[in-house]
Amino acid sequence: MNFHLKISPWHKPFCFGISRFVTLLFLVSAFSLYGVEKEPESIEAIVTMNDGSVVSGILTMIGSNPLTMTPLNEGRQKQFRLQDIFSIENKVETADMKKPWVYKESGSIEKVYYDEKEYPFINFIAKITLVDGTVVTGHAISAAFNIKGDSGKKKIFLQRQIKGDKGQTMNEVSYPVLLQFPGNKVKDAAPIRGSVEGLGKLEKVSAFDVERETVLSAKISDGGKFDFGNLLPGSYDICILTDTNVLAGISGNIPSAIKGKPLQDGDFDGIRKVFPLTDDFFKDRWLLKLDGSRDYAKTLAYKRRSDYVDDLGNPVHGIFVWHLEFMTWHLPENEWQLDKRFIMIRCKQKDSDKTRKLFIAPSLGAVKPGTELKINQETIDGDRGFIQDLK
């Protein structure tokens, strides 16, 4: 099936019909199905169950997703590699014996309970201790593991909640209370911090954690200073936004779990060919840089739209929204496929604002924790990385 979508740099009236919407849903679902394959996470583990029994061996996560949790008092999920975790405590948050029931009738809140045996219903809260000493508490997204030891292979489930069988007692429900990873040694966390001088007022600094595929935001303080705090070992690509400039660091580093086949001549053109299929409500879009490998290519994209609306859906004139994004791809056979998008900078800009200049800054790519960056005009002139005006 061939798709022919045109990207125009010119301003046109915004129109989003049903057919285009359906096409977009199809494309989004198609891209989500064909992610690059990663090696499943495996690690030495000691698992203590609620009855006191202990199972040890090599723990392998079933499925390709990292362990995911929604921390308390945060509105977004976070993912954790098993290699970054020192221990997981799985605590009972609430536990009740319940009877089967149904609503009395449609639309009613009155319940009718069956005269049947009760069943246990347990909610859990997890406490993850990372190798740098950081503790994160919240609700884990249910995950399944295989653990293989001297006594054979066993499945372990880390669940958000458990609904037991009718007639089962609370003590008969089996679940892990502690997962320990003795092979993961405590690591000293180190900060990435820095300052920006002579390049405009500092507004935002973000970092892409290459190993864990997450985007972090730095704390901004007076004097053009920024600080990400302590970070786990790895490499970080950093993007900086001021009121006059944008500096983007994009490196060829890829997650260690992915085997990288080198990029070849023509790969950037190959990605540009399928780029129109990634339609995502932005009318004007440019691919600016490519790095990485054929198994994990990373592109820098600039996207803008002028059809801005307020919270009530009313058009707001004189404002446009733009994104600076990392997009990751892989080449399974002959055609590149999009895997993920990461918004590094999102800006709502007035037409009257001064036009920002975009630079590629190699010194902001693959930054290691423990680095203090000093960004100034000399950095820009030395990199000679001017790309385009963001207008």
C-alpha positions as CSV (number, residue, x, y, z in Angstrom):
1,M,0.0,0.0,0.0
2,N,1.4,3.4,-1.0
3,F,0.7,6.7,0.8
4,H,1.3,10.0,-0.9
5,L,1.1,12.9,1.6
6,K,2.6,16.3,0.8
7,I,4.4,18.5,3.4
8,S,4.2,22.1,2.6
9,P,6.3,24.9,4.2
10,W,3.6,27.4,3.2
11,H,0.7,28.5,5.4
12,K,-2.6,27.0,4.4
13,P,-6.0,27.1,6.1
14,F,-6.2,24.3,8.7
15,C,-8.6,21.5,7.8
16,F,-8.8,18.1,9.4
17,G,-11.4,15.8,7.9
18,I,-12.6,12.5,9.0
19,S,-10.8,10.6,6.3
20,R,-7.5,12.2,7.3
21,F,-8.2,11.4,11.0
22,V,-8.9,7.7,10.2
23,T,-5.7,7.6,8.1
24,L,-3.7,9.0,11.0
25,L,-5.1,6.5,13.4
26,F,-4.1,3.7,11.1
27,L,-0.6,5.0,10.7
28,V,-0.1,5.5,14.4
29,S,-1.3,2.0,15.2
30,A,0.9,0.6,12.4
31,F,4.0,2.3,13.6
32,S,3.4,1.1,17.2
33,L,3.3,-2.5,16.1
34,Y,6.7,-2.7,14.5
35,G,9.2,-1.5,17.1
36,V,12.8,-2.4,17.0
37,E,13.5,-5.7,18.8
38,K,15.5,-5.5,22.0
39,E,17.0,-8.3,24.1
40,P,14.8,-9.1,27.1
41,E,16.1,-7.9,30.4
42,S,17.8,-10.6,32.4
43,I,19.5,-10.3,35.8
44,E,20.5,-12.2,38.8
45,A,17.8,-12.0,41.4
46,I,16.6,-13.1,44.9
47,V,12.8,-13.2,45.2
48,T,11.2,-13.5,48.6
49,M,7.5,-14.5,48.6
50,N,4.9,-13.6,51.2
51,D,5.0,-17.1,52.8
52,G,8.7,-16.6,53.5
53,S,10.0,-18.9,50.8
54,V,12.9,-17.7,48.6
55,V,13.6,-18.2,44.9
56,S,16.9,-17.3,43.4
57,G,18.3,-17.4,39.9
58,I,18.3,-15.5,36.6
59,L,15.2,-13.3,36.4
60,T,14.0,-12.4,32.9
61,M,11.3,-9.9,32.1
62,I,8.5,-11.3,29.9
63,G,7.9,-8.8,27.1
64,S,10.1,-6.0,25.8
65,N,8.9,-3.1,28.0
66,P,10.9,-1.8,31.0
67,L,9.4,-2.0,34.4
68,T,6.9,0.8,34.6
69,M,5.5,2.7,37.6
70,T,3.3,5.6,38.3
71,P,5.0,7.4,41.2
72,L,2.8,8.9,44.0
73,N,1.8,12.5,43.5
74,E,3.0,12.5,39.8
75,G,0.7,12.4,36.8
76,R,3.0,10.5,34.5
77,Q,4.6,7.0,34.3
78,K,8.3,6.3,34.7
79,Q,10.2,3.4,33.4
80,F,13.1,1.6,35.1
81,R,15.7,-0.8,33.7
82,L,16.3,-3.8,36.0
83,Q,20.1,-3.0,35.8
84,D,19.4,0.3,37.6
85,I,17.4,-1.2,40.4
86,F,18.9,-2.3,43.8
87,S,15.6,-3.7,45.2
88,I,11.8,-3.7,44.9
89,E,9.6,-3.9,47.9
90,N,6.1,-4.9,47.1
91,K,3.8,-3.9,50.0
92,V,0.1,-4.5,50.7
93,E,-1.7,-1.2,50.4
94,T,-5.2,-2.5,51.1
95,A,-6.6,-6.0,51.6
96,D,-10.2,-7.1,51.9
97,M,-12.4,-10.1,51.6
98,K,-15.2,-9.4,49.2
99,K,-18.4,-11.1,48.0
100,P,-19.4,-11.3,44.3
101,W,-21.9,-8.7,43.4
102,V,-23.7,-6.9,40.5
103,Y,-25.5,-3.6,40.2
104,K,-29.2,-4.0,40.9
105,E,-30.1,-2.5,37.6
106,S,-28.6,-0.4,34.8
107,G,-27.7,3.1,36.0
108,S,-28.2,2.2,39.7
109,I,-25.4,2.4,42.3
110,E,-27.2,-0.2,44.5
111,K,-25.4,-3.5,44.6
112,V,-26.8,-7.0,44.9
113,Y,-24.5,-9.5,46.6
114,Y,-24.5,-13.1,45.7
115,D,-24.8,-15.7,48.5
116,E,-21.4,-17.2,47.6
117,K,-18.0,-17.5,49.2
118,E,-15.8,-14.5,49.6
119,Y,-12.6,-13.8,47.7
120,P,-9.5,-11.9,48.7
121,F,-8.9,-8.6,46.9
122,I,-5.4,-6.9,47.4
123,N,-3.9,-3.7,46.2
124,F,-0.2,-3.2,46.3
125,I,2.2,-0.3,46.4
126,A,5.8,-0.7,45.4
127,K,9.0,0.9,46.6
128,I,11.9,0.9,44.1
129,T,15.4,1.6,45.4
130,L,17.8,2.6,42.6
131,V,21.5,1.9,42.5
132,D,22.2,5.6,43.2
133,G,20.2,5.4,46.4
134,T,17.1,7.2,45.0
135,V,13.8,5.7,46.3
136,V,10.6,5.9,44.1
137,T,7.3,4.8,45.6
138,G,4.1,4.3,43.6
139,H,1.9,1.8,41.8
140,A,3.7,-0.5,39.4
141,I,2.2,-1.5,36.1
142,S,1.7,-5.3,36.4
143,A,4.7,-7.2,35.1
144,A,5.6,-10.9,34.6
145,F,9.0,-12.6,34.9
146,N,10.6,-16.0,34.5
147,I,13.2,-16.9,37.1
148,K,15.4,-19.9,36.4
149,G,17.5,-21.4,39.2
150,D,18.8,-24.8,40.4
151,S,15.2,-26.0,41.1
152,G,13.9,-25.2,37.6
153,K,11.9,-22.3,36.1
154,K,9.1,-20.4,37.8
155,K,6.9,-17.5,36.9
156,I,6.8,-14.4,39.2
157,F,4.2,-11.7,38.9
158,L,4.5,-8.2,40.2
159,Q,0.9,-7.0,40.2
160,R,-0.9,-3.8,40.8
161,Q,-3.7,-5.7,42.4
162,I,-4.8,-9.3,42.9
163,K,-8.4,-10.7,42.9
164,G,-8.3,-14.1,44.4
165,D,-10.5,-17.1,43.8
166,K,-13.9,-17.6,45.6
167,G,-13.3,-19.5,48.8
168,Q,-9.6,-18.7,48.9
169,T,-8.3,-17.2,52.1
170,M,-6.0,-14.2,52.3
171,N,-3.1,-16.4,53.5
172,E,-3.5,-18.6,50.4
173,V,-2.7,-15.8,48.0
174,S,0.9,-15.9,46.8
175,Y,2.9,-12.9,45.8
176,P,6.4,-11.5,46.0
177,V,7.2,-9.1,48.8
178,L,10.9,-8.4,47.9
179,L,13.0,-8.6,44.8
180,Q,16.7,-8.0,45.3
181,F,19.4,-7.8,42.5
182,P,22.7,-8.6,44.2
183,G,24.6,-8.2,40.9
184,N,23.7,-4.5,40.8
185,K,26.3,-2.5,42.7
186,V,25.7,0.8,44.3
187,K,26.8,3.5,41.9
188,D,27.6,7.1,42.8
189,A,25.2,9.4,41.0
190,A,26.6,12.6,39.5
191,P,24.9,15.8,38.3
192,I,24.9,17.5,35.0
193,R,24.7,21.3,35.4
194,G,25.9,24.4,33.6
195,S,25.3,27.9,32.6
196,V,24.3,29.8,29.4
197,E,25.8,33.3,28.8
198,G,25.5,35.8,25.9
199,L,22.9,33.7,24.0
200,G,19.7,35.2,25.4
201,K,17.5,34.6,28.4
202,L,17.5,30.9,29.4
203,E,14.0,29.4,29.3
204,K,14.3,25.6,29.2
205,V,16.9,22.9,29.2
206,S,16.0,19.2,28.5
207,A,18.1,16.1,28.3
208,F,17.4,12.8,26.5
209,D,18.6,9.8,28.5
210,V,19.9,7.6,25.7
211,E,20.1,4.4,27.7
212,R,16.6,4.6,29.3
213,E,14.9,6.6,26.5
214,T,13.4,9.2,28.7
215,V,13.3,13.0,28.6
216,L,14.4,15.0,31.7
217,S,13.9,18.7,32.4
218,A,16.5,20.8,34.3
219,K,15.8,23.3,37.1
220,I,16.5,26.8,35.8
221,S,17.8,29.5,38.2
222,D,18.9,33.1,38.0
223,G,22.0,33.9,36.0
224,G,21.3,31.5,33.2
225,K,22.1,28.4,35.3
226,F,20.6,25.0,35.0
227,D,20.8,21.8,37.0
228,F,19.5,18.3,36.3
229,G,20.5,17.0,39.7
230,N,22.0,13.6,40.2
231,L,21.7,11.3,37.2
232,L,22.3,7.6,36.6
233,P,25.3,6.6,34.6
234,G,24.9,6.8,30.8
235,S,24.9,9.5,28.2
236,Y,22.6,12.4,27.7
237,D,21.7,14.5,24.6
238,I,20.9,18.1,25.7
239,C,18.7,20.8,24.1
240,I,18.7,24.4,25.3
241,L,16.0,27.1,24.6
242,T,16.6,30.8,25.1
243,D,14.5,33.7,23.9
244,T,16.9,34.1,20.9
245,N,18.5,30.7,20.2
246,V,18.0,27.0,20.3
247,L,20.9,24.7,20.8
248,A,20.5,20.9,20.1
249,G,22.9,18.2,21.0
250,I,22.3,14.9,19.1
251,S,24.7,12.0,19.4
252,G,25.1,8.7,17.7
253,N,24.9,6.8,21.1
254,I,22.2,4.1,21.2
255,P,20.8,2.0,24.1
256,S,23.2,-0.8,25.0
257,A,20.4,-3.5,24.5
258,I,20.3,-2.7,20.8
259,K,22.8,-4.1,18.3
260,G,23.8,-1.3,15.9
261,K,24.4,-1.8,12.2
262,P,26.2,1.3,10.9
263,L,24.3,3.8,8.9
264,Q,25.0,4.0,5.1
265,D,24.9,6.5,2.4
266,G,21.3,7.1,1.4
267,D,19.8,6.3,4.7
268,F,18.8,9.9,5.5
269,D,17.0,10.0,2.1
270,G,15.3,6.7,2.9
271,I,13.9,8.2,6.2
272,R,12.9,11.4,4.5
273,K,10.9,9.2,2.0
274,V,8.7,7.8,4.7
275,F,8.6,10.9,6.9
276,P,5.4,12.1,5.3
277,L,3.6,9.0,6.6
278,T,4.2,10.2,10.2
279,D,1.6,12.9,9.9
280,D,0.9,14.2,13.4
281,F,-1.1,17.4,13.1
282,F,1.9,19.6,12.2
283,K,1.6,21.0,8.7
284,D,5.2,22.3,8.4
285,R,7.9,19.8,9.3
286,W,11.6,19.4,8.6
287,L,14.1,16.6,9.3
288,L,17.4,18.3,10.2
289,K,20.0,15.7,11.3
290,L,20.5,11.9,11.4
291,D,22.8,9.9,13.7
292,G,22.9,6.4,15.3
293,S,22.6,3.1,13.5
294,R,20.3,1.2,11.2
295,D,18.8,-0.6,14.2
296,Y,18.4,2.7,16.1
297,A,18.6,5.8,14.0
298,K,17.9,9.1,15.7
299,T,16.7,12.2,13.8
300,L,16.2,15.7,14.9
301,A,12.9,17.2,13.6
302,Y,11.5,20.7,13.7
303,K,7.7,21.0,13.4
304,R,5.4,24.0,13.5
305,R,1.7,24.8,13.2
306,S,0.0,28.2,13.2
307,D,-3.6,27.0,13.8
308,Y,-3.4,27.5,17.6
309,V,-6.6,27.3,19.7
310,D,-7.3,28.1,23.3
311,D,-8.8,25.7,25.9
312,L,-12.3,26.4,24.5
313,G,-11.3,25.5,21.0
314,N,-11.3,29.1,19.8
315,P,-8.7,30.2,17.2
316,V,-5.9,32.4,18.6
317,H,-4.3,34.6,16.0
318,G,-0.7,35.8,16.0
319,I,0.6,32.6,17.8
320,F,2.2,29.5,16.4
321,V,3.4,26.4,18.2
322,W,6.6,24.5,17.4
323,H,8.3,21.4,18.6
324,L,11.9,20.2,18.5
325,E,11.8,16.4,18.6
326,F,13.9,13.4,18.5
327,M,12.4,10.6,16.4
328,T,13.9,7.1,16.5
329,W,13.7,4.6,13.6
330,H,14.9,1.2,12.5
331,L,15.3,-0.5,9.1
332,P,13.9,-4.0,9.2
333,E,14.2,-4.7,5.5
334,N,13.9,-2.1,2.8
335,E,11.8,0.7,4.3
336,W,12.5,2.7,7.5
337,Q,9.9,2.5,10.3
338,L,9.3,5.0,13.0
339,D,9.5,3.7,16.6
340,K,9.2,6.6,19.1
341,R,9.0,10.4,19.3
342,F,10.5,12.5,22.1
343,I,9.5,16.1,22.5
344,M,12.7,17.9,23.6
345,I,11.3,21.4,23.4
346,R,7.7,22.7,23.0
347,C,7.3,26.4,22.4
348,K,4.3,28.7,22.0
349,Q,5.6,31.7,20.1
350,K,4.0,35.0,19.2
351,D,4.5,36.4,15.7
352,S,6.0,39.5,17.3
353,D,8.7,37.5,19.2
354,K,12.2,37.7,17.9
355,T,13.0,34.8,15.5
356,R,15.2,32.2,17.2
357,K,18.2,30.6,15.5
358,L,18.7,26.9,15.7
359,F,22.2,25.5,16.1
360,I,23.5,21.9,16.3
361,A,26.0,21.8,19.2
362,P,28.1,18.6,19.3
363,S,29.3,19.6,22.8
364,L,25.8,19.0,24.0
365,G,25.6,15.4,22.6
366,A,26.4,12.3,24.7
367,V,27.1,14.4,27.9
368,K,28.2,12.3,30.9
369,P,27.0,12.8,34.5
370,G,29.6,14.8,36.4
371,T,29.9,17.4,33.6
372,E,29.6,21.1,34.1
373,L,28.8,22.9,30.9
374,K,29.6,26.5,30.1
375,I,27.7,27.5,27.0
376,N,28.5,30.8,25.4
377,Q,29.0,32.5,22.0
378,E,32.3,30.8,21.6
379,T,30.6,27.4,21.8
380,I,28.3,28.4,18.9
381,D,31.0,29.9,16.8
382,G,33.3,26.9,17.4
383,D,30.6,24.4,16.5
384,R,29.6,26.2,13.3
385,G,26.3,24.4,13.5
386,F,23.7,26.9,12.4
387,I,20.8,25.1,10.8
388,Q,18.0,27.5,10.2
389,D,15.8,30.3,11.6
390,L,12.8,29.0,13.5
391,K,10.0,31.0,11.8
